[in-house]
């Protein structure tokens, strides 16, 4: 969702790449709730962070603190932002109905949208990334 929102809202100033530690494909409910607000997922696919070794990145916005461990493996990282969101897949697993499950995905969709709307300003406020520095 974060990559799709970034392409949709900030595509004129940010070229987003999305990756994770355990790529597992795009959940159909993600496609559904993003489609509800007119954001197409296009050819997006689940990628691993290792696919970006050697790539120079101005910003890394991480939704998982564990990604920070991989940053030394990547190319140059200008600034690092960590922002945690609840996992809609985990939330939906406890839902009593498909409608309730979709509500979890919709809530997280909107939280991510609000965060992406603040980019790149959030990252610009942080000091340059240092692999052993504090997590912000």
Phi and psi in degrees as GROMACS dihedral restraints (atoms count N, CA, C in turn):
[ dihedral_restraints ]
;  ai    aj    ak    al  type     phi  dphi    fc
    3     4     5     6     1   -63.5    20    10
    4     5     6     7     1   -43.1    20    10
    6     7     8     9     1   -64.3    20    10
    7     8     9    10     1   -44.0    20    10
    9    10    11    12     1   -63.6    20    10
   10    11    12    13     1   -44.4    20    10
   12    13    14    15     1   -62.3    20    10
   13    14    15    16     1   -41.5    20    10
   15    16    17    18     1   -64.8    20    10
   16    17    18    19     1   -43.6    20    10
   18    19    20    21     1   -60.8    20    10
   19    20    21    22     1   -42.2    20    10
   21    22    23    24     1   -69.9    20    10
   22    23    24    25     1   -46.7    20    10
   24    25    26    27     1   -91.9    20    10
   25    26    27    28     1   -30.7    20    10
   27    28    29    30     1  -127.6    20    10
   28    29    30    31     1    17.1    20    10
   30    31    32    33     1   -58.3    20    10
   31    32    33    34     1   -21.0    20    10
   33    34    35    36     1   -77.7    20    10
   34    35    36    37     1   -16.6    20    10
   36    37    38    39     1  -132.5    20    10
   37    38    39    40     1    -8.3    20    10
   39    40    41    42     1  -133.4    20    10
   40    41    42    43     1   133.0    20    10
   42    43    44    45     1  -105.2    20    10
   43    44    45    46     1   100.5    20    10
   45    46    47    48     1   -84.3    20    10
   46    47    48    49     1   147.0    20    10
   48    49    50    51     1  -129.0    20    10
   49    50    51    52     1   131.5    20    10
   51    52    53    54     1  -114.4    20    10
   52    53    54    55     1   137.2    20    10
   54    55    56    57     1  -155.3    20    10
   55    56    57    58     1   161.5    20    10
   57    58    59    60     1  -141.5    20    10
   58    59    60    61     1   178.8    20    10
   60    61    62    63     1   -85.3    20    10
   61    62    63    64     1   -23.1    20    10
   63    64    65    66     1  -138.4    20    10
   64    65    66    67     1    71.8    20    10
   66    67    68    69     1   -58.2    20    10
   67    68    69    70     1   132.5    20    10
   69    70    71    72     1  -136.2    20    10
   70    71    72    73     1    14.6    20    10
   72    73    74    75     1    90.6    20    10
   73    74    75    76     1   166.9    20    10
   75    76    77    78     1   -91.6    20    10
   76    77    78    79     1   126.4    20    10
   78    79    80    81     1   -69.8    20    10
   79    80    81    82     1   138.8    20    10
   81    82    83    84     1   -57.6    20    10
   82    83    84    85     1   -31.1    20    10
   84    85    86    87     1   -69.9    20    10
   85    86    87    88     1   -28.9    20    10
   87    88    89    90     1   -64.1    20    10
   88    89    90    91     1   -50.0    20    10
   90    91    92    93     1   -57.6    20    10
   91    92    93    94     1   -41.9    20    10
   93    94    95    96     1   -63.5    20    10
   94    95    96    97     1   -50.6    20    10
   96    97    98    99     1   -71.7    20    10
   97    98    99   100     1   -30.1    20    10
   99   100   101   102     1   -71.3    20    10
  100   101   102   103     1   -38.7    20    10
  102   103   104   105     1   -62.2    20    10
  103   104   105   106     1   -32.7    20    10
  105   106   107   108     1   -60.1    20    10
  106   107   108   109     1   -28.4    20    10
  108   109   110   111     1  -106.0    20    10
  109   110   111   112     1    15.0    20    10
  111   112   113   114     1    78.3    20    10
  112   113   114   115     1    19.7    20    10
  114   115   116   117     1  -106.2    20    10
  115   116   117   118     1   113.0    20    10
  117   118   119   120     1   -84.0    20    10
  118   119   120   121     1   141.7    20    10
  120   121   122   123     1   -87.4    20    10
  121   122   123   124     1   -13.1    20    10
  123   124   125   126     1    48.4    20    10
  124   125   126   127     1  -132.8    20    10
  126   127   128   129     1   -89.6    20    10
  127   128   129   130     1    18.2    20    10
  129   130   131   132     1   -59.1    20    10
  130   131   132   133     1   142.5    20    10
  132   133   134   135     1  -140.6    20    10
  133   134   135   136     1   160.4    20    10
  135   136   137   138     1   -74.1    20    10
  136   137   138   139     1   124.8    20    10
  138   139   140   141     1  -124.0    20    10
  139   140   141   142     1   156.8    20    10
  141   142   143   144     1   -96.2    20    10
  142   143   144   145     1   150.1    20    10
  144   145   146   147     1   -59.7    20    10
  145   146   147   148     1   -29.1    20    10
  147   148   149   150     1   -62.8    20    10
  148   149   150   151     1   -19.0    20    10
  150   151   152   153     1   -68.9    20    10
  151   152   153   154     1   -11.3    20    10
  153   154   155   156     1  -110.1    20    10
  154   155   156   157     1    18.3    20    10
  156   157   158   159     1   -60.9    20    10
  157   158   159   160     1   134.0    20    10
  159   160   161   162     1    82.2    20    10
  160   161   162   163     1    -3.0    20    10
  162   163   164   165     1   -86.4    20    10
  163   164   165   166     1   132.3    20    10
  165   166   167   168     1   -84.6    20    10
  166   167   168   169     1   126.3    20    10
  168   169   170   171     1  -122.5    20    10
  169   170   171   172     1   129.6    20    10
  171   172   173   174     1   -68.8    20    10
  172   173   174   175     1   -39.6    20    10
  174   175   176   177     1  -138.5    20    10
  175   176   177   178     1   144.6    20    10
  177   178   179   180     1  -121.2    20    10
  178   179   180   181     1   119.0    20    10
  180   181   182   183     1  -107.7    20    10
  181   182   183   184     1   114.9    20    10
  183   184   185   186     1  -109.7    20    10
  184   185   186   187     1   136.9    20    10
  186   187   188   189     1   -98.4    20    10
  187   188   189   190     1     0.5    20    10
  189   190   191   192     1  -136.5    20    10
  190   191   192   193     1   128.6    20    10
  192   193   194   195     1   -63.4    20    10
  193   194   195   196     1   -25.4    20    10
  195   196   197   198     1   -67.3    20    10
  196   197   198   199     1   -23.1    20    10
  198   199   200   201     1   -62.4    20    10
  199   200   201   202     1   -30.8    20    10
  201   202   203   204     1   -54.8    20    10
  202   203   204   205     1   -34.4    20    10
  204   205   206   207     1   -61.5    20    10
  205   206   207   208     1   -26.9    20    10
  207   208   209   210     1   -86.8    20    10
  208   209   210   211     1   -12.9    20    10
  210   211   212   213     1   -61.3    20    10
  211   212   213   214     1   -32.0    20    10
  213   214   215   216     1   -65.5    20    10
  214   215   216   217     1   -22.5    20    10
  216   217   218   219     1   -80.6    20    10
  217   218   219   220     1   -20.2    20    10
  219   220   221   222     1   -82.3    20    10
  220   221   222   223     1  -177.5    20    10
  222   223   224   225     1   -77.4    20    10
  223   224   225   226     1  -151.1    20    10
  225   226   227   228     1   -66.3    20    10
  226   227   228   229     1   133.6    20    10
  228   229   230   231     1  -118.7    20    10
  229   230   231   232     1   117.7    20    10
  231   232   233   234     1   -70.6    20    10
  232   233   234   235     1   -58.3    20    10
  234   235   236   237     1  -138.9    20    10
  235   236   237   238     1   151.0    20    10
  237   238   239   240     1  -124.9    20    10
  238   239   240   241     1   128.4    20    10
  240   241   242   243     1  -123.7    20    10
  241   242   243   244     1   128.3    20    10
  243   244   245   246     1  -110.3    20    10
  244   245   246   247     1   126.5    20    10
  246   247   248   249     1  -139.3    20    10
  247   248   249   250     1   117.1    20    10
  249   250   251   252     1   -89.5    20    10
  250   251   252   253     1   135.9    20    10
  252   253   254   255     1  -125.7    20    10
  253   254   255   256     1   148.2    20    10
  255   256   257   258     1   -64.6    20    10
  256   257   258   259     1   151.7    20    10
  258   259   260   261     1   -86.2    20    10
  259   260   261   262     1   114.5    20    10
  261   262   263   264     1   -63.4    20    10
  262   263   264   265     1   -28.2    20    10
  264   265   266   267     1   -63.2    20    10
  265   266   267   268     1   -43.4    20    10
  267   268   269   270     1   -66.9    20    10
  268   269   270   271     1   -44.8    20    10
  270   271   272   273     1   -61.1    20    10
  271   272   273   274     1   -43.8    20    10
  273   274   275   276     1   -68.0    20    10
  274   275   276   277     1   -25.8    20    10
  276   277   278   279     1   -61.2    20    10
  277   278   279   280     1   -28.4    20    10
  279   280   281   282     1   -95.6    20    10
  280   281   282   283     1     6.6    20    10
  282   283   284   285     1   -72.9    20    10
  283   284   285   286     1   148.1    20    10
  285   286   287   288     1   -86.0    20    10
  286   287   288   289     1   -13.9    20    10
  288   289   290   291     1  -152.4    20    10
  289   290   291   292     1   166.1    20    10
  291   292   293   294     1   -64.5    20    10
  292   293   294   295     1   -36.4    20    10
  294   295   296   297     1   -62.2    20    10
  295   296   297   298     1   -43.1    20    10
  297   298   299   300     1   -65.6    20    10
  298   299   300   301     1   -39.4    20    10
  300   301   302   303     1   -61.0    20    10
  301   302   303   304     1   -44.3    20    10
  303   304   305   306     1   -61.8    20    10
  304   305   306   307     1   -34.7    20    10
  306   307   308   309     1   -62.3    20    10
  307   308   309   310     1   -36.1    20    10
  309   310   311   312     1   -63.9    20    10
  310   311   312   313     1   -46.1    20    10
  312   313   314   315     1   -62.6    20    10
  313   314   315   316     1   -39.5    20    10
  315   316   317   318     1   -65.9    20    10
  316   317   318   319     1   -41.0    20    10
  318   319   320   321     1   -63.3    20    10
  319   320   321   322     1   -46.5    20    10
  321   322   323   324     1   -65.7    20    10
  322   323   324   325     1   -38.1    20    10
  324   325   326   327     1   -54.3    20    10
  325   326   327   328     1   -46.3    20    10
  327   328   329   330     1   -71.7    20    10
  328   329   330   331     1   -34.7    20    10
  330   331   332   333     1   -64.2    20    10
  331   332   333   334     1   -42.5    20    10
  333   334   335   336     1   -66.2    20    10
  334   335   336   337     1   -40.9    20    10
  336   337   338   339     1   -57.5    20    10
  337   338   339   340     1   -47.1    20    10
  339   340   341   342     1   -60.1    20    10
  340   341   342   343     1   -38.4    20    10
  342   343   344   345     1   -67.4    20    10
  343   344   345   346     1   -48.4    20    10
  345   346   347   348     1   -61.2    20    10
  346   347   348   349     1   -34.2    20    10
  348   349   350   351     1   -60.0    20    10
  349   350   351   352     1   -22.4    20    10
  351   352   353   354     1   -91.1    20    10
  352   353   354   355     1    -2.2    20    10
  354   355   356   357     1   -85.8    20    10
  355   356   357   358     1   150.5    20    10
  357   358   359   360     1   -85.9    20    10
  358   359   360   361     1     4.6    20    10
  360   361   362   363     1   -54.6    20    10
  361   362   363   364     1   -41.5    20    10
  363   364   365   366     1   -57.9    20    10
  364   365   366   367     1   -47.6    20    10
  366   367   368   369     1   -67.3    20    10
  367   368   369   370     1   -37.2    20    10
  369   370   371   372     1   -63.6    20    10
  370   371   372   373     1   -24.7    20    10
  372   373   374   375     1   -77.7    20    10
  373   374   375   376     1   -13.7    20    10
  375   376   377   378     1   -91.7    20    10
  376   377   378   379     1   153.6    20    10
  378   379   380   381     1   -71.0    20    10
  379   380   381   382     1   162.8    20    10
  381   382   383   384     1   -55.1    20    10
  382   383   384   385     1   147.9    20    10
  384   385   386   387     1   -69.3    20    10
  385   386   387   388     1   138.1    20    10
  387   388   389   390     1  -132.8    20    10
  388   389   390   391     1   126.8    20    10
  390   391   392   393     1   -54.0    20    10
  391   392   393   394     1   -26.4    20    10
  393   394   395   396     1  -105.5    20    10
  394   395   396   397     1     5.4    20    10
  396   397   398   399     1   -75.2    20    10
  397   398   399   400     1   175.6    20    10
  399   400   401   402     1   -70.0    20    10
  400   401   402   403     1   153.0    20    10
  402   403   404   405     1   -82.0    20    10
  403   404   405   406     1   131.8    20    10
